[in-house]
Amino acid sequence: MFVSTLDTTIEFLKGVGPKRAELFQKELGIFTYADLLNFYPFRYIDRTRFYKINELDPELPYVQILGRITSKEQIGEKHKKRLVARLTDDTGSIELVWFQSLKWVDENVVKGKVYIVFGKPTVFNGSFSISHPELENYPRPATITGNLMLQPVYHSTEKLKKFFLDSKGIQKLQTSLIEQHLKEITETVPPYILEKYQMVGRKEALLNIHFPKDVKALKAAERRLKFEELFFIQLQLLHNKQLREMRFKGHLFDVVGEKVNTFYKEILPFELTGAQKRVIKEIRLDTQRGIQMNRLVQGDVGSGKTAVALMSMLLANDNGYQACMMAPTEILARQHYQSIVDLLKDRLVKVAILTGSSTKKQRTQLHKELEAGEIDILVGTHALIEDKVVFKNLGLVVIDEQHRFGVEQRAKLWRKNVVPPHILVMTATPIPRTLAMTLYGDLDVSVIDELPVGRKPIETRHLYEGQRLRMFGFMKEEIKKGRQVYIVYPLIKESEKLDLLHLEAGIEQLSYQFPLPDYQISIVHGKMTNADKQYEMQRFIDHKTQIMVATTVIEVGVNVPNASVMVIENAERFGLSQLHQLRGRVGRGAEQSFCILMSGNKLSADGKLRLETMVKTNNGFEISEIDLQLRGPGDISGTQQSGVLELKLADLAKDQLILQEARSTVIETLSEDPNLENPQNSLLRTYLAKRSRGIAFDKIS
């Protein structure tokens, strides 16, 4: 098998060696020549502009000057020596100063010679000088890596800089690597695709991403490499989806029977929205195809995902199968269980719940009934994946907030039946379209984009610390009307590092404003036991307390229609998606609800934009797009932790068109050539075989 020189360990590149190689691996994840080649600059310094000495300004970040060295001397005593040279052009002169490597500078900087000088101008004693400037011979020698009109700047770390691997040091290694090995760079994208989108070849793209000939060449290189990145993510996702559909036959839900019809016509207490009906229809069609369904249902807070999930589970029951629903926390699992029980009114099917706090006696009984097929719908936490939990005939698995579960946890549920059950994934975190295409690109996506009739939009206000008494007054007015209030804090205890209002201090402050016995307060935070949390939540649900003081543990899973006010302390410290999730805890009844965002007086530009966005819109998808631009994809839906998105160059917030092109090209290619047997697709076939780590390429029959 041919092994490229680019797979060589980085240690053997001239100028690296064992110590630097170890640092590269630990600090930047660079192990081979290819890894270094794919370590792109994050910005470029424009070297096209030359300044005259009389144009210099200390405000300029850096300048480039063409001039002649007219004098050179070492000044000072032993340990305080410096080398000072004078550079002159036709408008004046400037001092160049070195404090280190004086011997080398003295030998290599020649008096009378013309140089291109680059550095930061500073004023000392009324005169301009540049300390430790970069010097290049004039004219610049022609090299394969260009004339550096746009100088690359690379990310580095303090540890790397100690070994002279700052941006300049990394640039030198890239120069050496490209000049020696450019000819070994092979193409990865088929020529017909490059031609279709008029993209440059890989060799040219890599040369111009590191050492761009000009701005036009840089843009062409960026477009090509971004397309490649997104194209291969889509190829893998959609090829896996294609394989799964061919390999895993699915249960046929071809009957819409008594359970679905009775629930829909007699029990359901409200009219389904057009969006809910559309999504249920998509699920019905999926489950009639004879292949395993894998569908993601996105729906904003309060859009009615639970009703859609319940009708899907009743469809499974109508066809003789059991269904289960897995939630990431006990609070959320109990919330779903209660919602389902309330909707069914003890009719049609038997529903049970299994969580970490279920007693041994409850578990023994449940296991027995489940295996006998007496339980139709089982709701629970990750306790559902335990080996002891055996279904008689599991036909549908609903997973809520999938990103909170590991891949192996989800897979254990799928293996609970000989024929894999249909999979319905739900999320209340609106995901930007580009992120959904990349993160869930192998799933079919449904969107519930309507709120139930009669829901009033939540009114959001932003108040500063100085307006706190006004906020307390508003809370009292709402409580007098019989309503309830949430107050959410970012921390439990005071932190030395973060000057935030914390929950304990908040309770103390509230006790003055809302004294007993007129006002009762529930307290919920992550460090409490499940039993204590449940007890406090229940007091609030039963209207025994008017105020719930909590940390973000209540972000999901609390449904109290009577609660009309959500106060978020230090709101500027929360991400947009989290603020939107918290706001969704209110507005669940018919009354007007409010969200009050409390913040300090000093706000960063991002903090201000987040709060302004919350006040301006209730649309979760609009919010998610702004969140993506502010935070990047890594922090949304836990993708950074899961390693799903390892984008080096592409930006999902900005490169939507390129992503769409890449995805549509993959769809077209796989529909015309499912096994990639056509010679023109041999590069794609090789890529997939490589990604499967030596496993034979799976053929779709």
C-alpha positions, 0 to 999 in steps of 0.5 A, a space after each residue: 500500500 502506498 504511503 505518502 511522505 506527508 504521513 511522516 511524523 513531524 519530528 523528521 521535518 527539518 527544524 523540528 526534532 523530538 522536543 518540538 514534535 512533542 510540543 506540536 502534538 500536545 499543544 496543537 494536535 500536529 503529528 505529521 507533515 499533513 497535519 502541519 499542512 492543514 494547520 491554516 493561518 487565522 489572518 494575514 498581514 497586508 504587505 502590499 503597502 510601503 510607508 515613507 518614513 515621514 508617513 509614520 504614526 505611532 498608532 499604526 500596528 505595523 509598517 513596511 519601509 524600503 530603505 538603506 542602512 546608513 550607519 550601524 553601531 553597538 551601544 552600551 556596556 556588557 549586559 546592557 548592550 544594544 545594536 542600533 542601525 539607521 535606516 534612510 529613505 528619500 523622506 527621512 531616517 529611523 532607528 532600528 534597535 536590537 537587544 538580543 542576538 547582537 552578534 548574528 544581527 551585526 554579521 548579517 545586517 550590512 551597512 550600505 545595503 537596501 532592505 525591506 523593513 517590517 515592524 511596529 513604529 514607536 516614538 522614543 525621545 521625540 524620534 521614531 524607532 522600530 525594535 527587533 524589526 524583520 529584515 528582508 533583502 531587496 528585491 525579494 528572491 522569487 520562491 515557490 512560496 510567493 512574495 509574501 504580500 499577504 503574510 500568514 499569521 498562525 495561532 501559537 501558545 506560550 509553550 511553543 513560543 519558548 521554543 521559537 515556534 511563534 507565528 514566524 517560526 511556524 511560517 518558516 516550517 510551512 515554507 520548508 514543508 511546501 517547498 520540499 513536498 508540494 509535488 506530493 499533494 494529491 487531489 481529493 475532490 473529483 475533477 468533474 466537481 471542481 469543474 462544476 463549481 470552477 474551483 482550484 486544485 488542492 495543490 494550488 489551494 494549499 499553496 495559496 492558503 499559506 502563501 497567497 499570491 494576492 487577495 483573489 488567489 486567497 479567496 479561491 483557496 479558501 472557497 476550495 478548502 471550505 467546500 472540501 471540508 463540508 463536502 466530506 462531512 456530508 459524504 460521510 453522513 449521507 453515505 452512513 444514512 444510505 447504508 443504514 436504510 439498506 441494512 436495517 429493515 424497519 417495523 411496518 406501522 401500516 395501521 392507524 387504529 383505535 388508539 390514535 383515532 380515539 385519542 385524536 377524536 375524543 381525548 386530545 383537549 386542543 386542536 393540533 397546529 398545522 405544523 404538528 399535523 405536518 410532522 405527524 404525517 412525515 412520521 407516519 410515512 417514514 414508518 410505512 417504508 419498511 426501513 428504520 426511521 431516524 427523524 429529528 423533530 425540532 420545535 421551539 419551547 412550548 410548540 407541542 413536541 410532547 403531543 407529537 411524540 405521544 401520537 407517534 407512540 400510540 401509532 406504535 401501540 396500534 401496530 402491536 409494538 411498545 414504545 419508550 421515551 428517554 430524557 436526560 434528567 429525572 426532572 424532565 422524565 417525570 415532566 414528560 410522564 406527567 404530561 402523557 398521563 394527563 393527556 391520556 386521562 388513564 385511557 387507551 394504554 398503560 404508561 409507566 416510568 423508570 428513573 434512578 430513584 425508582 425503588 427495587 420493588 417498583 423495578 421488579 414489578 415494572 421489569 416483569 410487566 414490560 417483558 410480558 408486554 403489559 406496559 405500552 409506553 415506558 418513560 425514563 432516564 438513562 435507567 432505560 438502557 440497563 440490561 435488566 430492562 427487557 421489552 417484549 417488542 420495542 417498536 419506537 424509541 423517542 429520545 429527548 435532547 439527544 446531544 445530552 446522551 453519549 453515542 453508546 447510550 443511545 445505541 444500547 436502546 436500539 439493541 433492545 429489539 432484534 429488528 431495530 426500533 424506529 428512532 424519533 429524536 426531539 430537541 427544544 434547542 432551536 438549531 440553525 439550519 447549517 448546524 442541523 445539516 452538519 450535526 444531524 445531517 444523517 437524520 431526516 429533519 422536521 420542524 414544528 414552527 408554530 405555537 399552539 393557538 391562544 398562546 401569548 408571546 412572552 414580553 421580555 424586558 431588560 433592567 439594570 441593577 439600579 432598577 431592582 426595586 422596580 423589578 421587586 414591585 412588579 413581582 409583587 403585583 403578579 403574585 397578588 394576581 395569584 401568579 408565580 415567579 421564577 428567579 434564576 441565578 448563575 451560581 450557588 455560592 459566591 465566587 472569587 473570580 466572578 462578581 455575580 449575584 449568587 443564589 444564597 445572597 439572592 435568597 437573603 435579599 428576597 427574605 427582606 422584600 418578601 417576608 413570611 408568612 405572606 410569601 413562600 419560597 422554593 429553592 432548587 439547585 444542582 447540588 440537592 438530592 433528587 428527592 429534595 429537588 422533587 419535593 421543592 418542585 412539587 411545592 411550587 407546582 401545587 402553588 404552596 410557594 409563590 417564588 422559585 429560586 433556582 440555578 439553571 437546573 430548571 432550564 428544561 423540564 418544569 411546566 407550571 402554567 400558573 408561573 408568569 414571570 421569569 427573572 434571570 439574574 446576571 443575564 449577560 453571563 448566559 448564552 442566548 440559547 440558554 436564555 431562550 430555554 429559561 424564558 420558555 419556562 413561562 408563557 405556558 398558560 393563557 395569561 400574559 407572561 414576562 421575562 425580566 433580564 437583570 444585568 450589571 451596568 457595564 456590558 460587553 458588546 456581545 452581552 449587549 447584543 444578546 440581551 437586545 436580541 432577547 427583548 426584540 424576538 421570541 423566535 428561537 430559530 432567529 435567536 439560534 442564528 445570532 447565537 451561532 454567529 456569536 459563539 460558533 458551532 463548537 459551543 452549541 449542542 455540545 458539539 465541541 465535546 462530542 468532536 462532531 465538528 472539527 472545522 478548520 476553515 469553514 464557518 457555519 454562520 458565514 458559509 451557508 451557500 458553500 454548505 448547501 452546494 456541498 450537500 446537494 453535490 453529495 446527494 446528487 452523486 450518491 443517487 446516481 452512483 450509490 456504491 461510488 463504482 464509477 471511475 470518476 468517483 474513485 477518490 470518494 470511494 478511497 476516502 470512505 474506505 480510509 475513514 472506515 479504518 481498513 474495513 472493506 467498503 460497504 456495498 449497497 445492494 
